[in-house]
C-alpha cells in the first residue's frame, strides 16, 4: 500500500487534494473588495494618481538565441553522457550528434545581424 501512495500519479492526486482543501478552508480569510467602493480595482497603484497603464512590448530578440543555446547544450549533455561506454556504435552516434549540435550553434550565433 505504501508503494502505491508513492507512485507519481497517486502522490500528485494527494498533493492536489490537500492543496484544494487548504485553499477552500482559507478562502474566508481572503480579502474581498466591497461592492460600493469607487475606483478601479485592477489598475496598478500610482501614488493615488490615475495614470494610464503603460504599453509595454518586450523585445525577445536577444532572449531566443540564448534559450536555444541553453536547450541545445543541455540536450547534447544528456545525450552524450547517457551513452554506455561499452557500446562503441552508440558512441559514434553520440559524437555525430555532438558535432551536429556544434554546427547548429555556429549557425545560430555565426550569422551577421
Secondary structure, 3 states (H helix, E strand, C coil): CHHHHCCHHHHHHHHHHHHHHHHHHHHHHCCCCCCCCCCCCCCCCCCCCCCCCCCCCCCCHHHHHHHHHHHHHHHHHHHHHCCCCCCHHHHHHHHHHHHHHHHHHHHHHHCCC
